[in-house]
Amino acid sequence: MVDFRSGTDPSMIVSRYEYNAFGERVRKYVGLTDQSRYLYDDGGQLLVQDRISGGVVSTQEIIWLDDMPIGVSVDGALHGILTDHLNTPRAIFQNGTQKYVWRWDAADDAFGENLASEDPDANGTLFQFDMRFPGQLFDVESGMHYNYMRDYDPSTGRYLQSDTIGLAGGISTYGYGNGNPVSNADPSGLFVAILARIALKDLILLGAGTSLLVASRTEPGQQLINNMASTMSNLTAQSWTWGDDGTRSHPTHAEENDALNTPPGDDCNNLAWAIAALTAAIEWRKGDLNPSHVGLAIYVNHKARIAILQAHLTVLWRVYQERCGDPNLCVAGGY
């Protein structure tokens, strides 16, 4: 999209957009005085957004952990970002007060039609933040989401432009995420990246703003979860060693991330290690939850992380059962 025009007067340009050679939006003009400027890293992730309104510049700098936005600095003031299982921002909180200043709840809104709350703490100060589904930026003037190579309409759950490769990309050339935005994302607007490899007949992952709900829908799915719960004590009883530091009860954060990034197609030994690591990490995080923090961002973030770990553990558990044998025999080691 190069410009957005008024529906009542097509000759009136409401906003204009400029792109670089990679298809990344680098500037947006709204009216005669307001504009936004964007800077990306080599992988296409947004790093900086400058808003210019009436000659006043406000700068947002995004902090990333791999593909997950975890923080934003607004004119030097640090804020934390809470994401769901697809790395979609769902809430932003002040680093000092832990109060929410922005929220985009997913309840009853799988395709992202609901507007974000820019003043959830009701202090009269609006917090503007444009990131939506992975790779998307919200345009308030049109209600659309810039999605790199295409533009997404959340009111229909479809793209405004057809797939660039036509029917070779599937029969629904305007569809987003194969019609399943709960499990799929399309950061580039070109193809679906399956970020949560969960069979929906067994598991639903729903970001609900204050929590990430993991709910079984079928008896096989419930049985799977029960089987995992019954063997957690066996898996978590194993020792985790690190150099000369002796033994410890849970993996390091780096090991936890390695386990979380273990693909389902990996070999059986790596799957066994990841299953043990994820199980130990989940149990440790559950034990580390502080009831006095309920309602605070730190508690919500911890719960969301547990849900993400549990989702990937579910996938690896099923794959291991199908390809390798009994997950109860999984052992940790091989650092």
N, C-alpha and C positions, 0 to 999 in steps of 0.2 A: 504494500500500500504506500503510495507516494503522497497522498493527501486525503483528508476527510472533509466532506462538504455538507452543508446544511441540507436537510431533507426538504425544507420549504423553499429554499433558493439554491439550486444546484451550482449556481455560479459563485456562491459565497464559500470560500475556502476557510474552514474552521481551524484546521491544523495541517502542517506539512512535515514530511519526514525525509531525512537524508541517511544514506547508507554508505558503508565502505565497500571495498572490493570483495570482502568475504560475506557480504549480505548482512552484516551487523548494523543495527541502527546506531548512528553516532550523534544524531541531533534531531530534536523535535521542536517545531515552532507552533505555538498556540496563540492565535491573534497576532498583534503587532509587538507586544512587549514581553511575553512570557516564552521561555524555551527551556529545554532540558538537553544536557550533553552527557554522552555515555562513553565509558572506557572499559575495554575487555582484556582478559588475559589471552594467552596463546591458544587456550582450549575453548574460547568463546564464552567464558563465564564473566558475568558483569562484575567489575571491580569498583567503579566509581560512577555515580550519577550526580551531576550538578543541576540544580533547579535555579533558574534565574527569573525572578518576578519583580517588576518595577525597579530593576537595577540592583536588587538584593540577591546575593548568591548563597544558596544552602547546599552543602556537600554531604552526600552519603557514601561511605566506603564500606563495601561488603567484605566480611571475613569468611573464608571458606576452610572446611576440613574435607579434603577430597571434593566430592560433588555435593556436599552438604553445607548450606550457608548457616553459620553458627553465631554470627555477630554482625552488627552494623554500627559504624561510628558516624554520628550525625553532628557535623561541625565540631568534632573532637570529643563529643560525649558518647561513651560506649554503651551499647545496648545488646542484649542477648536475643538470639532468634531460636524459637522452638519450631521444629519441623515434624512432619508426619513420616510415614514409612517410605514415601516417594521423594523425600527431601523437599516437599512443598512447604514454604513458610506458613505457619498457622498462628503464631503469636510472637510479639516482641515485648520485652520487658526492660525496664531501666536497670542498669547494673547495680546501682546503689540501693534503691528502694524495693527492687524485685516486683514492682507493680507493672501490670500490663499497660502498654501505651498503644498497642495495635493488635487486632485479632481478625483472623479470617477463618471462621468456623466452617467445618465440613459437614456438619449434621444436616441431613436432608438436602444436600447440595453437592452431589457427586461431580457434576460438570462445572462447578465454579461460578454459578450464576449470581449468588449472593454477594453483595458489596461487603468490603472489609469494614470493620468498626475502627474508626480512626481516633476515638476518644473513649475507650472502654473504662477508664478510671474516672470519667465524668469530671475532669478538672478544667474543662473548657479549652484545652490545648489540643489541636488536631495533629496527628502524626501521620504524614503521608509516606506510604511505602508501596512501590509498584510491582514487586515480584509476586508472581502467582504460581501456577504449575511450573515444573522444571522448564527453564528456557523461555518463560513468558514474562511480559511486562504489561501492566494494566494501563490503558489509555482512558482517562476519565472523560475526555471529550466525546468519545464514541462508545464507550462501554466494552470495547473489544480488547483482546490481548495480543500484543505483538509476540509472535512465536517464531522468530528467526526467519525462516524462509517462507512462512505463511502467516496469516492472521486468523486468530481463533475467536469465534462468537460463542460465549458461554451461555447465551440464552437458548441456543439450539444444540450446543455440544458438538458443533461442526466447524470446519474451516470455511473461510470466505472464498478461498481459492482451491481449485482441484489439485490432486496429487500431481507433482511435476512429471512423474513417470506413467501417468494414466492408469489404466486397468492392471498394469504390471504390479502395482502396489496393492491390489485388492479391488473388489467390486464396489466398495464404498469409497470413492475417490475424495470425498469431502469429510470423511469420518475422522474422529480424533481417538487415538488410543484403542483402536479396534472396538470402539463403543464401550470400553471398560476402563474409565479413568481412575477407578479404585485401585487397580493393579498395574495399569500401564501408563506410561508417559511418553511424550514425543518432544524432547528438548529442542530439536532442530527443525521440526515441521516437515521432516522428510521420511522418517520411519519410526516405528514404535520401539522404544527401549523398555524391555520387560524388567522393571526394577524390583518387583515383588513376585517371585515365581511361585505363586500359591494357587492351587486349584480351588476355584470358588465354590465347588460343590463340597469342599471340606472346610474351607476357612474363608472368613471375610475380614478384610482389614479396613477399618473406617476411622479416619482422623476426625475426632470430635471436639477439637479445640482444646479442651482441658485434659483430654486423655486419648489414648489410642486403644480402641476396643478390639480385642481378638476374640471372635465368637465362633464356635463350632456350629455348623448347620446340619450335619448328618451324623448318623451313628458311627460310620467309619472314622469321621473326623474326630468325634468325641473319644472314640476308643484309642485313636492315635495319641491324643493329648494325655489320656489316662495312662497309657503305656509309658510315655516319657516321664510322667510324674512319678510312677512307681519305681523307676530306675535312677532317679536323680541322686539319691543317696549313694548309690554304687559309684556313679561317675564323679561326684563331688568329693568322694573320700580320697581321691588320688592326690598325690603331692605334685605341686608345681614348683620347679626349681629354676633358679636364675643365677648363673655364675657362682660366686662364692657366698651368696647371701643366704644359703640354706633353703628351707622350704617355706612355702606360703600357701594360702588357701584359695587364691584366685589368680587368673592370668593378669598380665600387665595390660595396660590400655592398648599397646601396640599389638600384643597377641590377640586381644579381643577383636581388634579391627581386622587382623589377618584372618581370623576364623570367620568373621562376618563377610569377608570378601572371598571366602573359599567357594568356587563355583560347584554346582551340583554334579558337573561332569568330571570332577577331579578323581584321582585314583582313590582306592579304598583306604589306604593308610592316611592320606590327608583328610579324607572325610571323617575317619575315626578320631583323628586329633581335633578337628574342628568341632565335632559333636561334643567331645569332652570339654573343650575350652568354652564353648558357648553355654553349656549346662552349668559349669562352674561359675562363669561370669554372671549368669542370670540369678543363681542362688545367692551369690555374694551381693549383687545389687539389691535383691529383695531384702536381704538382711540389713542392708545399709540405709534403707528408707527410714527417714525420721518422721514419726507421726506429727511432730510439732511443726513440720514444714508443709503440711497439707494446705493446698490453696496457693502456695508460692510457686514461682516459676521453676525453682531448683527441684522441687518435688515432681512437678509435671514433666520436666525434662528427663528426670530419672526414670519415671514410669514409661515414658515414650521410648526411651532407649531399651528398656526391658522388653517392650512389645516388639521392637525391631529385631532384637536378638532372638526372641522366641519364634518369630515368623521364619527367620532363616534356619533356625534349628529344626523347625517342623519340616522344611523342605529337605534338608540334608538327612534327617532321620528316615524319611520315606525312601529317598534314593538309596541310602545304605541298606535298608531292609530288602529292597528289590534287587540290588546288584551285589552286595557284599556279605550279607548274613545278619546276625543278631547284633543290633546296636548296643546291647548290654555288654558286649565284649570289647567295646571301644576303650582304648587306653590312651592316656596322654603321654607325650614325649617327643623326642626328635627335635629339640630346640637347636 
